[in-house]
Amino acid sequence: MPAYRDAAVLRWLVAYALSVLGDGVFFLALGWAAQRAAGPAETGVVMAVGSVPRAVLLLGGGVVADRFGPRRVVIGADAVRCVLILGAAAAVGIAAPGLWLLVAVALAFGVVDALFLPAVGALPARIAPPEELGRIAGLRALALRLGGAAAAPVGGYALVLGGPAAAFAAAGLLFAASVPLLLTLRVRPLPDAPGPTGGEAEQAHPAGAGRELREGLRYVRGHPLIGPLVLSGALSEFGLNGPLNVGLVLLAAERGWGAAGLGWLVGAFGLGAGAGALLLAVAGRLPRPGIVHIATLVAAGAALGSVALAPSAGFAVAACGLGGLAGGVCGGLAYALIQTSAAPAYLGRVTAATSLTGLGLAPLCYPLVGAAIGAWGSAPVFLACGAFSCLGAVVCLSAPAVRRAELPRARAPRRSRGAGTGPLPDPPRAPAP
């Protein structure tokens, strides 16, 4: 059954989209409340402080997901986020929030996020067959784009109605709405840990959490397919996130395109990324996904690196759209290949390692990109960042397991006796170390 017809997948997808929307509304409310309570510098601190515990604890969150099961961790994390944000809404509604309260809420939210992200990313492989994970990767990316796009109008409307308290309450209710959907999910038990049907029987974990974390890192580093894909993802995220999140703002100001031009650039990238996700969601499986991943990674780096060379805003918008399209396909294929290749007992830790590259490493390049553009201008910095991101393609090209990687095929239905052969076998997958 295709993933878009699977009730369990659709429940997970809606719950994920609600959580993404809740995230966006929460951060909008947090920033608005911070700028009312303090100045611009303090607002930046409040907005950034939550990323510290998330980055530091993310790998530990992967250990928790593998030890207790991703379904339990996701449900618990969303429930805690709901209580936390509704409590913040009540506090903000009763009295004007002090900076200390907003910092505490941001820190607590970052800690819970470190548990939520690895678990929610590890769930698809436990609720759907491997041959549908390519399609799920596209659906997941679409939910991420739609949830992120809807956050601004939903949060803005709540702010107009009742200020930060109403926006915090809206975010808390969105998290609350995702919990019943997650409670109905039934995950597959691990192959080596039989348990009740539909339950979540996990492996025994006699080792301590520190040892499990080290084992997970060794597994990622030593896996012939996952290791290169994670390293490649880190290089491409570090190279492309700076131009996207800082460079486009400075480029629009440098060229005199203004806020409208910036909106077109960002919108074109988002539209292209959504189109790439839709392609994966519809196709489900692309031939030679390892080679396609490498090719689209190079295309994304080249397109975004050339944005600053565009002779007009129209050409820059087209380059952003092409970069988004290539990046959407590239990222979705990497996610699907990693999810189908990882051993079930390591899914949480593997997902945490892949999430860390985008959430923990990528923001480190923002001040570097801003300072470099201030010193040398946009064009050389965009080109350098695009070339740096292409180092990820070099890593993948040097890994035979990536070049030969395939996604599992859907099994053909059995024919009646004597009518022909049985179901087609799955293609060979990269062996675990």
C-alpha positions in Angstrom: 0.0 0.0 0.0 1.4 3.5 -0.9 2.4 5.5 2.1 -0.2 8.2 1.3 -2.9 5.6 1.7 -1.5 4.1 5.0 -3.6 5.4 7.9 -0.6 5.0 10.3 1.7 7.0 8.1 -0.9 9.7 7.6 -1.5 10.0 11.4 2.3 10.3 12.0 2.5 12.8 9.1 -0.3 15.0 10.5 1.1 14.8 14.0 4.5 15.8 12.6 3.1 18.8 10.7 1.2 20.0 13.8 4.4 19.8 15.8 6.3 21.8 13.1 3.5 24.4 13.0 3.6 24.5 16.8 7.4 25.1 16.7 7.0 28.0 14.3 4.3 29.7 16.3 6.2 29.2 19.6 9.4 30.9 18.2 7.3 33.7 16.7 5.7 34.3 20.1 9.0 34.0 21.9 10.7 36.6 19.7 7.7 39.0 20.0 7.6 38.6 23.8 11.4 39.1 24.0 11.4 42.3 22.0 8.7 43.7 24.2 10.6 42.9 27.3 14.1 43.9 26.3 16.2 45.3 23.4 17.4 43.8 20.1 20.5 42.2 21.6 18.6 40.5 24.4 16.0 39.3 21.8 18.8 37.6 19.9 20.0 35.9 23.0 16.5 34.6 23.9 16.0 33.3 20.4 19.4 31.5 20.3 19.7 30.2 23.8 17.4 27.2 23.1 19.7 25.9 20.4 22.5 25.2 22.9 20.8 22.4 24.9 19.3 21.0 21.7 22.7 20.7 20.1 24.5 19.4 23.2 21.8 16.8 24.1 20.7 15.7 20.7 22.9 12.6 20.5 21.8 11.7 24.0 18.2 12.0 22.8 19.0 9.4 20.2 20.1 7.0 22.9 16.8 7.6 24.8 14.8 6.9 21.6 16.6 3.6 21.1 16.4 2.6 24.7 12.7 3.4 25.4 11.3 3.3 21.9 10.6 6.3 19.5 6.8 6.2 20.0 7.0 6.6 23.8 9.6 9.3 23.6 7.7 11.3 20.9 4.4 11.1 22.9 6.2 12.1 26.1 8.1 15.0 24.5 5.0 16.5 22.8 3.0 16.2 26.0 5.8 18.0 28.0 6.0 20.7 25.3 2.3 21.2 25.5 2.4 21.6 29.3 5.5 23.8 29.2 4.1 26.2 26.5 0.6 26.4 28.0 2.3 27.3 31.4 4.3 30.0 29.6 1.0 31.3 28.1 -0.5 31.5 31.6 2.5 33.3 33.0 2.7 35.8 30.2 -1.0 36.4 30.4 -0.9 37.1 34.2 2.0 39.5 34.2 4.5 41.1 31.8 7.2 38.4 31.2 10.7 39.1 32.5 13.7 38.2 30.4 14.6 35.4 32.9 11.2 33.7 32.2 11.7 33.7 28.5 15.2 32.4 28.7 14.1 29.6 31.0 11.3 28.6 28.6 13.6 28.6 25.6 16.2 26.5 27.5 13.5 24.0 28.6 12.1 23.8 25.1 15.6 23.1 23.7 16.0 20.2 26.1 12.7 18.6 25.1 13.5 19.2 21.4 16.6 17.2 21.8 14.5 14.2 22.8 11.7 14.8 20.2 13.8 15.2 17.1 15.6 11.8 17.0 12.5 9.9 18.1 10.1 11.5 15.5 12.7 10.9 12.7 13.1 7.2 13.7 9.3 6.4 13.7 8.7 6.0 9.9 10.9 2.9 9.7 8.9 1.4 12.5 5.4 2.0 11.0 6.0 1.5 7.3 7.7 -1.1 5.1 11.2 -0.2 3.8 10.0 0.2 0.2 7.8 3.2 1.2 10.5 5.2 3.0 11.4 7.1 -0.1 7.8 8.3 -0.5 7.7 9.0 3.2 10.8 11.2 2.9 9.0 13.3 0.3 5.8 13.5 2.5 7.9 14.5 5.5 9.6 17.3 3.6 6.2 18.5 2.4 4.9 18.6 5.9 8.0 20.5 7.1 7.5 23.1 4.3 3.8 23.5 4.8 4.0 23.6 8.6 6.8 26.2 8.4 4.9 28.3 5.9 1.7 28.3 7.9 3.5 29.3 11.2 3.8 33.0 10.3 0.1 33.6 9.5 -1.2 31.4 12.4 1.2 33.0 14.9 0.6 36.5 13.6 -3.2 36.1 13.9 -2.8 34.9 17.5 -0.6 37.8 18.3 -3.1 40.2 16.9 -5.9 38.6 18.9 -4.3 38.3 22.2 -0.6 39.1 22.1 2.2 36.7 23.1 0.0 34.9 25.6 -2.5 33.9 22.9 0.3 32.8 20.5 1.9 30.7 23.2 -1.5 29.1 23.9 -2.0 28.4 20.2 1.4 26.6 20.1 0.6 24.6 23.2 -2.7 23.5 21.7 -1.1 22.4 18.4 1.3 20.2 20.4 -1.7 18.9 22.4 -3.5 18.0 19.1 -0.6 15.9 17.9 -0.6 13.6 21.0 -3.9 11.7 20.3 -2.7 11.0 16.8 0.6 9.6 18.1 -1.1 7.5 20.8 -2.9 5.5 18.0 0.3 4.5 16.3 1.4 0.9 16.6 5.1 0.3 15.8 6.7 -2.9 14.7 8.8 -4.7 17.3 12.6 -5.0 16.6 13.5 -8.2 14.8 15.6 -9.5 17.7 13.2 -8.4 20.4 9.9 -10.1 20.1 7.0 -8.6 22.0 3.2 -8.2 21.9 1.7 -7.4 18.5 1.7 -3.7 17.9 3.8 -3.0 20.9 7.2 -1.4 21.3 9.4 -4.1 22.7 12.9 -2.7 22.8 16.2 -4.5 23.3 17.6 -4.9 26.8 20.2 -2.3 27.6 22.6 -3.5 30.2 25.2 -1.0 29.1 25.1 2.6 30.4 23.9 5.5 28.3 27.5 6.7 27.7 28.5 3.3 26.2 25.3 3.2 24.1 26.2 6.7 22.8 29.7 5.6 21.8 28.4 2.5 20.2 26.0 4.6 18.1 28.7 6.9 17.0 31.0 4.0 16.1 28.1 2.5 14.1 27.5 5.7 12.1 31.2 6.2 11.5 31.8 2.6 10.5 28.8 2.0 8.3 29.8 2.0 4.6 26.7 3.9 3.5 25.5 5.9 6.5 28.9 7.3 7.5 29.6 9.0 4.2 26.0 10.3 3.9 26.2 11.9 7.4 29.6 13.4 6.7 28.4 14.6 3.3 25.3 16.1 4.9 27.3 18.0 7.4 29.5 19.5 4.7 26.6 20.5 2.5 24.6 22.0 5.4 27.6 24.0 6.6 28.2 25.3 3.1 24.6 26.2 2.1 22.9 27.3 5.3 24.9 30.4 5.6 24.1 31.8 2.2 20.4 30.8 2.6 19.8 32.2 6.1 22.2 35.1 6.2 23.6 35.7 2.7 20.2 36.2 0.9 19.3 39.0 3.4 22.6 40.8 2.8 22.5 40.2 -1.0 19.1 41.7 -1.3 20.2 44.8 0.7 23.5 45.0 -1.4 21.6 44.9 -4.7 18.8 47.2 -3.6 16.1 44.5 -4.1 14.5 45.3 -0.8 12.2 43.2 1.3 10.1 42.2 -1.7 13.1 40.9 -3.5 14.2 38.9 -0.4 10.7 37.5 -0.2 10.9 36.3 -3.8 14.3 34.7 -3.3 13.3 32.8 -0.1 9.9 31.9 -1.6 11.5 30.5 -4.8 13.8 28.3 -2.7 10.9 27.0 -0.6 8.7 26.4 -3.7 11.6 24.5 -5.4 12.2 22.4 -2.3 8.5 21.6 -2.0 8.5 20.5 -5.7 11.4 18.2 -5.0 9.6 16.7 -2.0 6.4 16.2 -4.0 8.4 14.4 -6.7 9.7 11.9 -4.1 6.3 11.6 -2.5 4.6 10.7 -5.9 7.4 8.6 -7.4 8.3 6.8 -4.1 11.5 5.4 -5.6 14.0 6.8 -8.1 16.4 4.7 -10.1 20.1 4.8 -8.9 19.3 7.0 -5.9 22.9 7.1 -4.8 24.0 8.7 -8.1 20.9 10.9 -8.2 21.8 12.1 -4.6 25.3 13.0 -5.7 24.1 14.8 -8.9 21.5 16.8 -7.1 23.9 17.8 -4.3 26.3 19.2 -6.9 23.3 21.0 -8.7 22.2 22.5 -5.4 25.6 23.8 -4.6 26.2 25.2 -8.1 22.7 26.9 -8.2 23.0 28.6 -4.8 26.6 29.5 -5.4 25.7 31.3 -8.6 22.8 33.4 -7.0 25.2 36.3 -6.3 26.4 36.3 -9.9 22.9 36.7 -11.3 22.6 39.9 -13.5 19.1 40.6 -12.1 16.7 39.7 -9.4 14.8 37.5 -11.8 17.8 35.3 -12.6 18.6 35.1 -8.8 15.1 33.9 -8.1 15.4 31.3 -10.8 18.7 30.1 -9.3 17.1 29.9 -5.9 14.2 27.8 -7.3 16.6 25.4 -9.0 18.7 25.1 -5.8 15.6 24.4 -3.8 14.4 21.7 -6.2 17.8 19.9 -6.3 18.2 20.3 -2.5 14.7 18.8 -1.9 15.5 15.7 -3.9 19.0 15.4 -2.5 17.9 15.7 1.1 14.9 13.4 0.7 17.0 10.6 -0.9 19.7 10.9 1.8 17.0 10.5 4.5 15.4 7.5 2.8 18.8 5.8 2.2 19.8 6.2 5.8 16.5 5.0 7.2 16.4 1.9 5.0 20.1 1.0 5.8 20.2 1.6 9.5 19.7 -1.3 11.9 16.5 -0.8 13.8 18.2 -0.8 17.2 20.3 2.2 16.1 17.7 4.3 14.4 17.3 6.9 17.1 21.1 7.4 17.4 21.5 7.5 13.6 18.6 10.1 13.3 20.2 12.2 16.1 23.5 12.2 14.2 21.9 13.4 11.0 19.8 16.0 12.8 22.9 17.4 14.6 24.5 18.4 11.3 21.7 20.8 10.4 20.7 22.0 13.9 24.0 22.0 15.7 26.8 22.6 13.1 25.1 24.7 10.4 24.3 27.8 12.6 28.1 28.0 13.4 28.6 29.4 9.9 26.2 32.3 10.2 28.6 34.8 11.8 31.4 33.7 9.5 29.3 34.2 6.3 28.1 37.6 7.6 31.6 38.8 8.3 33.0 37.5 5.0 30.3 39.2 3.0 31.0 42.4 4.9 34.7 42.1 4.0 34.6 40.8 0.4 31.1 41.2 -0.9 28.4 38.6 -1.8 29.7 37.0 -5.0 33.0 35.4 -3.8 31.4 34.2 -0.5 28.4 32.6 -2.3 30.8 30.9 -4.8 33.1 29.7 -2.0 30.1 28.3 0.0 28.7 26.6 -3.0 32.1 25.0 -3.7 32.4 23.9 -0.1 29.0 22.2 -0.1 30.2 20.2 -3.2 32.8 18.6 -1.0 29.9 16.4 0.2 29.5 15.1 -3.3 33.2 14.2 -3.3 32.8 12.2 -0.1 29.9 10.3 -1.6 31.7 9.7 -4.9 34.6 8.2 -2.9 32.2 5.7 -1.2 31.3 2.7 -3.3 28.3 1.9 -1.1 26.8 5.3 -1.9 27.4 5.0 -5.6 25.8 1.6 -5.7 23.0 2.4 -3.2 19.4 1.3 -4.0 16.1 1.7 -2.2 14.1 -1.4 -1.6 11.5 -2.3 -4.3 7.9 -3.0 -3.5 7.2 -6.7 -3.5 5.0 -8.0 -6.3 1.9 -9.8 -5.3 2.1 -13.6 -5.4 0.6 -15.2 -8.4 -1.4 -18.4 -8.4 0.5 -21.7 -8.5 1.9 -22.3 -11.9 1.2 -18.8 -13.2 4.8 -17.7 -12.9 7.4 -16.8 -10.4 6.9 -15.5 -6.9 7.6 -12.0 -5.5 10.7 -10.2 -6.7 13.5 -10.1 -4.2 14.7 -6.9 -2.7 17.9 -5.5 -4.3 21.1 -5.9 -2.3 21.7 -3.3 0.4 24.9 -2.1 1.9 26.0 -4.5 4.7 26.1 -3.3 8.2 29.6 -3.1 9.6 
